[in-house]
Amino acid sequence: MAHARMRLFCRAIGLLVVLSSALAGRAAADVLPSQPITLLDGRLVIGGEGSVSVSPSDPGYFNFTDYNHNALRLVRLGVTAALSAGRHVTVLTEIRTENWDALRPYALYVRVRPWTRHAFDIQAGRIPPVFGAFSRRPYDADNPLVGTPLAYQYLTSLRADALPASADDLLRMRGRGWYASYPIGSSDGGHGLPLVTAFRWDTGIEVSVGDRMQPVSLSVAVTNGTLSNPLVGDDNAGKQLSGRVEWRPVPGLIVGASGARGPFVARAASNALPAGVPRDGLTQTAFGVDAEYSSGYWLVRGEAIVSRWRVPPVSAPFITSPLQAVSAFVEGRYTILPGVYLAGRVDHLGFSTITGSAGPETWDAPVTRFEVGGGYSLQRNVLLKLAFQHDSRDTVRVPTASLAVAQLSFWF
Amino acid sequence: MAQDPSRRPFPFHRVPLRGLAALALAAGLWASGRPAMQAAGDTGTIRGRVRVERPLPPIARRPTVDRLGMPEPRDEPDRYRSVVYLETAPQGAFDQLKPAHAVMNQRNETFVPHVLAITVGTTVAFPNSDRIYHNVFSLSKAARFDLGRYAAGHSKSVTFERPGIVRVFCDIHSHMSAFILVFSHPFFAVTDERGEYRIDGVPPGTYHVIAWNEGTASEPRPVTVTAGGTVDLDFVLR
């Protein structure tokens, strides 16, 4: 079985390399379009991105974004459009499909600049998140590697639509965020929540003051969902408030700080709580700091996020709330030749301790991830990445995984 | 079977950027029985106008959805500037080439000028006049380079050693692009804002002239230049 998987992976890699070689041979001719399509006298601009990522199977579900999607084995196609109605209003959307699933709007919002001479913008709809930095790098070319930082992808065992009654319920699901089940709320198994999801955006309204030309900018948003569970429609009559401040003290350096707070438990789950158990205050609260510095051929980024979820104490042994998760990563990219770079990332996700019947233990299994790789631009907008990822987790079942991955992406 | 380079048509009009290789071939054409370089008073002029009739919409920003506000305003490059050049150079054209310097500025997220024509051996400086970081790179066969990211007030340079068309980009701002045409001879001109051009100092003889705009080239047009004479030659690029 393992040999068959390896053969399949090798064939997929071979196909990507052959495709890349074919493109490389014609690279000088820029055979693929490199500029967005403009229509209606430039008022409608259409761009696109496609990527194919291949990797061996991931039996430990380290890279899954839900029960079915592995971020390292993904075919992603997206079309982005911006329609301007004068200088004040723009409607933006990105329609995506992953692994040929149904098309869905990753982003769909209107951007309004009331005064053209002032960097004050309002965005409403399915909007880019204001929290963190990686959450607004939705394009493969923005990610020097193929894997996603743990905070933005790794599924903890906590769910929004089902709740553990006791600490033992939660501890039984350690390291099983890809498919967790609990006695309160939804009786079906389902995937858990990441700290912040990079694969779905929330719906609401956001206000920004300042732009990239100014030393400081500030953004505040009110949305239906939370960082870990963005929503189109509200499912708990509570709104998340999030904000971000960005500081650019010198060219090339960006320092950001973010915060967010909002109720994360779906009404269907909180309604299933026994009488007398408090249903309010079941919130996710998160803080993050991030920094990016680039100069010459270097680009270095780092980000740290603390997230706390409050869950109700239902039965003994009681869960010590809030449940805390802390994540931090540092990544770097260095261009060694024109069109060729090397990159690496060190990433860790840790959890607070609760006490179950068997004693104290972290409520989910800590994970560490190393990823190294590189990229080669076949033409300006065609990028081949090769990477190697090693994951380790404090669990008995599949505690480690070593995965090679290749990705070919194209954008215009 | 390989063709005789001196008989090979300049193929810009067929596959726009494959013409890079043809430009390089121009280096090998100069000595193919062309008249020798002459004194300045014995030369002629080719002048005219290039009308670009195909639509050239502004180079749009890639419509990304990841911004928290409106993108900053930027300048639009003048895409109607064309380059007119002799397909083959007179014998001795290389003798006139001296190391030269040129500048391609980065201003309001635009390379200025959008089209630069230079001779082999020219060093081009790329100053950053914006308040933000820029990067200048090219993956073209004629010149593959990456100057890294640098801030306002700084400048980096590249010396272009091979003839060809070099597409220049910024890896931070995908809408920034420019062309540098590197010639093995000095008989070329970039059109002005009215589309007019003038190539002076052309030794008497019969030549083929090509007009080029953003990857589209005209068919070679024959002209005969006489000493002290001026030839008018207009082009229409569709």
HADDOCK unambig.tbl for C-alpha pairs under 7 A between the chains (distance, minus, plus):
assign (segid A and resid 28 and name CA) (segid B and resid 17 and name CA) 6.89 0.50 0.50
assign (segid A and resid 28 and name CA) (segid B and resid 140 and name CA) 5.91 0.50 0.50
assign (segid A and resid 28 and name CA) (segid B and resid 141 and name CA) 6.44 0.50 0.50
assign (segid A and resid 29 and name CA) (segid B and resid 17 and name CA) 4.98 0.50 0.50
assign (segid A and resid 29 and name CA) (segid B and resid 18 and name CA) 5.43 0.50 0.50
assign (segid A and resid 36 and name CA) (segid B and resid 60 and name CA) 6.62 0.50 0.50
assign (segid A and resid 36 and name CA) (segid B and resid 62 and name CA) 5.80 0.50 0.50
assign (segid A and resid 45 and name CA) (segid B and resid 63 and name CA) 6.36 0.50 0.50
assign (segid A and resid 46 and name CA) (segid B and resid 63 and name CA) 6.46 0.50 0.50
assign (segid A and resid 47 and name CA) (segid B and resid 62 and name CA) 6.02 0.50 0.50
assign (segid A and resid 47 and name CA) (segid B and resid 63 and name CA) 5.92 0.50 0.50
assign (segid A and resid 80 and name CA) (segid B and resid 63 and name CA) 6.11 0.50 0.50
assign (segid A and resid 80 and name CA) (segid B and resid 64 and name CA) 6.70 0.50 0.50
assign (segid A and resid 81 and name CA) (segid B and resid 63 and name CA) 5.91 0.50 0.50
assign (segid A and resid 82 and name CA) (segid B and resid 63 and name CA) 5.68 0.50 0.50
assign (segid A and resid 92 and name CA) (segid B and resid 65 and name CA) 6.45 0.50 0.50
assign (segid A and resid 93 and name CA) (segid B and resid 65 and name CA) 6.81 0.50 0.50
assign (segid A and resid 94 and name CA) (segid B and resid 65 and name CA) 6.98 0.50 0.50
assign (segid A and resid 107 and name CA) (segid B and resid 65 and name CA) 6.84 0.50 0.50
assign (segid A and resid 121 and name CA) (segid B and resid 69 and name CA) 5.37 0.50 0.50
assign (segid A and resid 121 and name CA) (segid B and resid 70 and name CA) 6.68 0.50 0.50
assign (segid A and resid 128 and name CA) (segid B and resid 66 and name CA) 5.62 0.50 0.50
assign (segid A and resid 128 and name CA) (segid B and resid 67 and name CA) 6.95 0.50 0.50
assign (segid A and resid 128 and name CA) (segid B and resid 68 and name CA) 6.80 0.50 0.50
assign (segid A and resid 136 and name CA) (segid B and resid 66 and name CA) 5.08 0.50 0.50
assign (segid A and resid 137 and name CA) (segid B and resid 66 and name CA) 6.75 0.50 0.50
assign (segid A and resid 208 and name CA) (segid B and resid 68 and name CA) 6.41 0.50 0.50
assign (segid A and resid 208 and name CA) (segid B and resid 69 and name CA) 6.21 0.50 0.50
assign (segid A and resid 213 and name CA) (segid B and resid 131 and name CA) 6.77 0.50 0.50
assign (segid A and resid 213 and name CA) (segid B and resid 132 and name CA) 6.91 0.50 0.50
assign (segid A and resid 251 and name CA) (segid B and resid 132 and name CA) 6.27 0.50 0.50
assign (segid A and resid 251 and name CA) (segid B and resid 133 and name CA) 6.46 0.50 0.50
assign (segid A and resid 251 and name CA) (segid B and resid 151 and name CA) 6.17 0.50 0.50
assign (segid A and resid 252 and name CA) (segid B and resid 133 and name CA) 6.36 0.50 0.50
assign (segid A and resid 295 and name CA) (segid B and resid 149 and name CA) 5.28 0.50 0.50
assign (segid A and resid 295 and name CA) (segid B and resid 150 and name CA) 6.18 0.50 0.50
assign (segid A and resid 296 and name CA) (segid B and resid 148 and name CA) 4.24 0.50 0.50
assign (segid A and resid 296 and name CA) (segid B and resid 149 and name CA) 4.46 0.50 0.50
assign (segid A and resid 296 and name CA) (segid B and resid 150 and name CA) 6.04 0.50 0.50
assign (segid A and resid 297 and name CA) (segid B and resid 148 and name CA) 4.79 0.50 0.50
assign (segid A and resid 297 and name CA) (segid B and resid 149 and name CA) 6.49 0.50 0.50
assign (segid A and resid 338 and name CA) (segid B and resid 139 and name CA) 6.80 0.50 0.50
assign (segid A and resid 338 and name CA) (segid B and resid 144 and name CA) 6.29 0.50 0.50
assign (segid A and resid 338 and name CA) (segid B and resid 145 and name CA) 5.16 0.50 0.50
assign (segid A and resid 338 and name CA) (segid B and resid 146 and name CA) 4.94 0.50 0.50
assign (segid A and resid 339 and name CA) (segid B and resid 139 and name CA) 6.84 0.50 0.50
assign (segid A and resid 379 and name CA) (segid B and resid 139 and name CA) 6.84 0.50 0.50
assign (segid A and resid 412 and name CA) (segid B and resid 62 and name CA) 7.00 0.50 0.50
